Amino acid sequence: MKQAQPYLVGIAGGSGSGKTSFLRELMNHYTPEEVALVSQDNYYHPKEKQIADDQGILNFDLPTSIDRQHFHDDMMKLISGETIEKLEYNFNNPEWKPETVLVNPAPVIIMEGLFVFHYHEIRHQLNYMVYLDVHHDERLKRRIDRDGKERGFPEDQVRYQWFNHVRPAEEKYLDPYMSLCDLIVDNNEHYREGLVSLVNTINKHLNRV
């Protein structure tokens, strides 16, 4: 008997939109045998392959910053029933020892990251598209707080990257796809309503309802 095609969900949102928390809570509803998660963050090219701006600052917010081919290949492996293995990305933090991420095939596959809609070979495979929406002023506040506490970045560095790298990339490679999405999750205060909606959608596919 031929195995059913997995249900592919794409989840994207700008920096500071709450994707990490949203995904963590979403995955708590399921076992690894039910839902597989592939994060774009684990496919960054090494620093030496990143493009620098005119000030010599590396720009990690371009589609070319990601190993696009590997990202797509791993998605296709999962679709065909293969297990994938990837070293997690440590955000160039020498004190963070990356671990190996093992992802097994599942009836539902989630592809998440800034460029999952922009990469046409990914987007055309998706059955359901989710956009996490938070006003950019609020997201900047969250990023300053997060990058200061978790990554030790000074505020002026965060602001430079935000206005020169982050926002231009979002406006060009993310925002244009918002109108194509099946679900827009308002996370200016809390994503609870959007999370319930997505869980219901996935549950229907898993015949949980």
Secondary structure, 3 states (H helix, E strand, C coil): CCCCCCEEEEEEECCCCCHHHHHHHHHCCCCCCCEEEEEHHHHECCHHHCEECCCCCEECCCHHHECHHHHHHHHHHHHCCCCEEEECCCCCCCCCCCCEEEECCCCEEEEECCCCCCCHHHHCCCCEEEEEECCHHHHHHHHHHHHHHHHCCCHHHHHHHHHHHHHHHHHHHCHHHHHHCCEEEECCCCCHHHHHHHHHHHHHHCCCC
